[in-house]
Amino acid sequence: MKLLRFGPKGQEKPGLLDENGRIRDLSDKINDIDADILSPDRLAALAKLDTGTLPVIDGNPRLGPPVAGVGKIIAVGINYADHGKETNFKIPDDPILFSKAITSLSGPNDTVVLPKGSKKGDWEVELAVIIGRRAQYVEQADAPGVIAGYSIMNDVSEREFQLERDGQWVKGKSFDTFAPLGPWLVTPDEVLKPQNLNVWLEVNGERRQDGNTSMMIFGVTQLIASISSYMTLMPGDVIATGTPPGVGLGFDPPIFLKPGDEMRLGIEGLGEQRQQVKAWENGK
């Protein structure tokens, strides 16, 4: 099942993608795709709906993040060994965790805005895991049971803010539009091998990242077990699991985003995103 949210920013409605690639409106069935809907029981009930009876949405409406009311975004740094090598970071013995501000969330095809004074905007395609029920001290074997679904996140970064200013990475990771999420939440029954998904990203039509989730240092279940030992994960929380090599920072010389660039990215079975890049201007 592929769940999504469509409509203008702040006015999104719940929907799903049917077997023919059409958006079906779920507004008469649920209020939104949020923490209340992400439990296994509620998802199972949605899966039993006769999609043919749901209204079809014509055209190509804007897609918002596929989950409303996200409580926190926890991201994982240097979770692909080759990405660590290209950015001159030590390969970690334990997952490197950082947060992205909730205000960085945006739709999968919304414009990415580089912040005022940005010099080193960068891209990072990542498998996103969306939590479906409260999780604390989860054993790795039990971790699949807390997953509501999978999605794609572009962990957009400003490297000068991240690496050259005092403090933690959150400074370079949290500007508005720096966490495009979607296009949809894909339930685990459709993602049978989350550790064997092709992951890619292009900038202006040139392939920059081309990896596979099998390259992760810490797999999805390891991450859930580890993160849930440091904090309680709640329904709707998002884990961005790290990026394969090919980020702008890793080139010699580095390549950074500029206004007018276009990013296109995808993960096998989870859809695609496409974002235009623009400069910050008068608060937008």
C-alpha positions as CSV (number, residue, x, y, z in Angstrom):
1,M,0.0,0.0,0.0
2,K,1.3,3.4,-0.9
3,L,-0.1,6.2,1.2
4,L,0.3,9.9,0.4
5,R,-1.0,13.4,1.1
6,F,-2.0,15.7,-1.7
7,G,-3.0,19.4,-2.0
8,P,-1.7,22.8,-1.2
9,K,0.8,23.2,1.6
10,G,-0.9,23.1,5.0
11,Q,-4.1,21.8,3.4
12,E,-3.1,18.3,2.3
13,K,-5.6,15.5,2.2
14,P,-5.0,11.8,2.7
15,G,-4.8,9.5,-0.2
16,L,-3.4,6.4,-1.7
17,L,-1.9,5.3,-5.0
18,D,-3.9,2.5,-6.6
19,E,-2.5,-0.3,-8.7
20,N,-2.8,1.8,-11.8
21,G,-0.9,4.7,-10.5
22,R,-3.9,6.9,-9.8
23,I,-4.4,8.9,-6.6
24,R,-7.4,7.9,-4.6
25,D,-9.0,10.2,-2.0
26,L,-9.2,8.8,1.5
27,S,-10.8,11.9,3.0
28,D,-14.1,10.2,3.7
29,K,-12.3,7.4,5.5
30,I,-9.6,9.1,7.6
31,N,-8.8,12.7,8.7
32,D,-5.1,12.5,7.8
33,I,-2.2,10.1,7.6
34,D,-0.8,10.7,11.1
35,A,0.2,8.9,14.2
36,D,-3.3,7.5,14.8
37,I,-3.3,5.8,11.4
38,L,0.2,4.3,11.5
39,S,-0.4,1.4,13.9
40,P,-0.4,-2.1,12.4
41,D,-4.2,-2.5,13.1
42,R,-5.2,0.8,11.4
43,L,-2.9,0.1,8.4
44,A,-4.4,-3.3,8.1
45,A,-7.9,-1.9,8.1
46,L,-6.9,0.6,5.3
47,A,-5.4,-2.2,3.3
48,K,-8.8,-4.0,3.3
49,L,-10.6,-1.0,1.6
50,D,-11.9,-1.5,-1.9
51,T,-9.8,1.1,-3.6
52,G,-12.1,1.0,-6.7
53,T,-14.8,2.7,-4.6
54,L,-12.6,5.6,-3.6
55,P,-12.8,8.9,-5.6
56,V,-10.0,9.4,-8.2
57,I,-8.1,12.6,-8.1
58,D,-7.5,13.9,-11.6
59,G,-4.4,15.7,-12.8
60,N,-1.1,16.0,-10.9
61,P,-1.8,17.7,-7.6
62,R,1.1,18.7,-5.4
63,L,2.2,16.0,-3.0
64,G,3.1,16.9,0.6
65,P,5.1,14.8,3.0
66,P,3.3,11.5,3.3
67,V,3.0,11.8,7.1
68,A,1.4,14.6,9.1
69,G,2.5,15.6,12.6
70,V,6.0,14.3,12.5
71,G,7.4,14.5,16.0
72,K,11.1,14.3,15.2
73,I,13.5,13.5,12.3
74,I,16.6,11.5,13.4
75,A,19.2,11.2,10.7
76,V,22.3,8.9,10.6
77,G,25.7,10.2,9.5
78,I,28.3,8.2,7.6
79,N,26.3,5.0,7.3
80,Y,27.9,4.0,4.0
81,A,31.6,3.3,4.2
82,D,32.4,4.8,0.8
83,H,30.6,8.0,1.8
84,G,32.8,8.2,4.9
85,K,35.9,7.8,2.7
86,E,34.9,10.5,0.2
87,T,34.2,13.0,3.0
88,N,37.3,12.1,5.1
89,F,35.2,10.9,8.1
90,K,36.2,8.0,10.2
91,I,34.0,4.9,9.8
92,P,31.9,4.8,13.0
93,D,31.7,2.0,15.5
94,D,28.2,3.1,16.6
95,P,25.6,5.0,14.6
96,I,26.3,8.8,14.3
97,L,23.0,10.5,15.1
98,F,21.8,14.0,14.4
99,S,18.5,15.8,14.1
100,K,16.8,17.8,11.4
101,A,14.3,20.5,12.4
102,I,10.7,19.6,11.8
103,T,10.4,22.9,9.9
104,S,12.7,21.5,7.3
105,L,10.1,19.0,6.0
106,S,8.7,19.6,2.6
107,G,6.9,17.8,-0.2
108,P,8.9,15.5,-2.5
109,N,8.8,17.9,-5.5
110,D,8.7,21.2,-3.6
111,T,11.4,23.8,-4.4
112,V,14.6,23.5,-2.3
113,V,15.6,27.0,-1.0
114,L,19.2,27.7,-0.2
115,P,19.5,29.8,2.9
116,K,20.7,33.3,3.1
117,G,24.5,33.4,2.7
118,S,24.6,29.8,1.5
119,K,27.9,28.8,-0.2
120,K,27.9,25.0,-0.1
121,G,24.5,23.5,-0.6
122,D,24.6,19.7,-1.1
123,W,22.4,16.7,-1.7
124,E,22.0,13.3,0.0
125,V,19.4,10.7,-1.1
126,E,18.4,8.5,1.8
127,L,16.0,5.6,2.7
128,A,13.6,7.0,5.2
129,V,11.9,4.8,7.8
130,I,8.6,5.9,9.3
131,I,7.8,4.6,12.8
132,G,4.4,3.1,13.4
133,R,4.2,2.6,17.2
134,R,6.0,3.6,20.3
135,A,9.4,2.1,20.5
136,Q,11.9,2.0,23.4
137,Y,14.7,-0.4,24.0
138,V,13.6,-2.4,20.9
139,E,15.5,-5.6,20.2
140,Q,16.8,-5.9,16.7
141,A,14.7,-9.0,16.0
142,D,11.6,-7.0,17.0
143,A,12.4,-3.9,15.1
144,P,10.4,-4.7,11.9
145,G,7.2,-4.6,14.1
146,V,7.6,-0.9,14.8
147,I,7.9,0.2,11.1
148,A,4.9,1.7,9.5
149,G,6.6,2.1,6.2
150,Y,9.4,3.4,4.0
151,S,9.9,6.5,2.0
152,I,12.6,8.7,0.4
153,M,14.3,11.7,2.0
154,N,16.7,14.2,0.3
155,D,18.9,15.1,3.3
156,V,19.7,18.5,1.8
157,S,22.7,20.1,3.6
158,E,24.6,23.3,3.8
159,R,28.2,22.1,4.3
160,E,29.7,25.4,5.5
161,F,26.9,25.7,8.2
162,Q,27.4,22.0,9.0
163,L,31.2,21.8,9.2
164,E,32.8,25.2,9.4
165,R,30.7,26.8,12.1
166,D,30.9,25.8,15.8
167,G,28.3,23.3,17.1
168,Q,26.5,20.3,15.8
169,W,25.5,19.3,12.3
170,V,21.9,20.4,12.9
171,K,22.9,24.0,11.8
172,G,23.6,22.7,8.2
173,K,20.7,20.3,8.1
174,S,17.7,22.2,9.2
175,F,16.8,25.1,6.9
176,D,13.3,25.2,5.6
177,T,12.9,22.7,2.6
178,F,16.0,20.7,3.6
179,A,14.0,17.5,4.2
180,P,11.8,16.7,1.1
181,L,10.0,13.5,2.1
182,G,7.9,11.2,-0.1
183,P,6.3,10.8,-2.6
184,W,4.5,8.2,-0.5
185,L,4.8,6.0,2.5
186,V,5.2,2.4,1.3
187,T,4.0,-0.2,3.8
188,P,6.5,-3.0,4.7
189,D,4.5,-5.7,2.8
190,E,5.6,-4.0,-0.4
191,V,9.3,-3.6,0.7
192,L,10.4,-7.2,1.2
193,K,14.1,-6.5,1.1
194,P,14.8,-3.1,2.6
195,Q,18.5,-3.9,2.7
196,N,18.7,-4.5,-1.1
197,L,17.2,-1.4,-2.7
198,N,18.9,0.6,-5.4
199,V,19.4,4.3,-4.5
200,W,20.3,7.1,-6.9
201,L,20.4,10.8,-7.4
202,E,21.0,13.1,-10.4
203,V,21.8,16.8,-10.6
204,N,20.9,18.5,-13.9
205,G,20.6,15.1,-15.5
206,E,24.0,13.8,-14.4
207,R,24.1,10.8,-12.1
208,R,25.9,11.7,-8.9
209,Q,24.8,9.0,-6.5
210,D,24.3,5.4,-7.4
211,G,24.2,2.9,-4.5
212,N,22.3,0.2,-2.8
213,T,21.0,-0.1,0.8
214,S,23.0,-3.3,1.1
215,M,26.0,-1.0,1.4
216,M,24.8,0.4,4.8
217,I,27.2,-0.1,7.8
218,F,24.2,-0.3,10.1
219,G,21.0,-1.8,8.7
220,V,17.5,-0.6,9.4
221,T,16.8,-3.0,12.3
222,Q,20.2,-2.2,13.8
223,L,19.4,1.5,13.6
224,I,16.0,1.2,15.3
225,A,17.5,-0.9,18.1
226,S,20.3,1.6,18.6
227,I,18.2,4.8,18.4
228,S,15.5,3.4,20.6
229,S,18.1,2.9,23.4
230,Y,18.9,6.6,23.3
231,M,15.4,8.0,22.9
232,T,11.8,6.9,22.6
233,L,10.6,6.7,19.0
234,M,7.0,7.6,18.5
235,P,4.5,7.0,15.7
236,G,5.2,9.3,12.8
237,D,8.9,9.8,13.7
238,V,11.2,9.6,10.7
239,I,14.7,8.0,10.5
240,A,16.8,9.1,7.6
241,T,19.3,6.1,7.3
242,G,22.3,7.7,5.6
243,T,23.5,8.3,2.1
244,P,25.7,6.5,-0.4
245,P,28.8,8.1,-2.0
246,G,28.5,10.8,-4.6
247,V,27.6,13.9,-2.6
248,G,28.9,17.2,-3.8
249,L,31.4,17.5,-0.9
250,G,33.1,14.3,-2.0
251,F,34.2,15.6,-5.5
252,D,37.6,17.0,-6.2
253,P,37.0,19.9,-6.4
254,P,33.7,19.9,-4.5
255,I,30.5,20.6,-6.5
256,F,27.8,22.5,-4.7
257,L,24.2,23.4,-5.5
258,K,23.4,26.7,-7.2
259,P,20.1,28.4,-8.0
260,G,18.5,26.9,-11.1
261,D,19.8,23.4,-10.5
262,E,17.4,20.4,-10.6
263,M,17.7,17.3,-8.4
264,R,16.0,14.1,-9.3
265,L,16.3,11.1,-7.0
266,G,14.7,7.8,-6.3
267,I,14.8,4.5,-4.5
268,E,13.8,1.2,-6.0
269,G,10.1,0.5,-5.3
270,L,9.6,3.8,-3.4
271,G,9.1,6.3,-6.2
272,E,11.0,9.4,-7.2
273,Q,11.5,13.0,-6.2
274,R,12.3,16.1,-8.3
275,Q,13.3,19.5,-6.9
276,Q,14.3,22.8,-8.4
277,V,16.8,24.8,-6.4
278,K,16.5,28.5,-5.7
279,A,18.1,31.1,-3.5
280,W,16.5,32.5,-0.4
281,E,14.7,35.7,-1.2
282,N,12.6,38.0,1.1
283,G,11.8,35.2,3.5
284,K,10.9,32.7,0.9
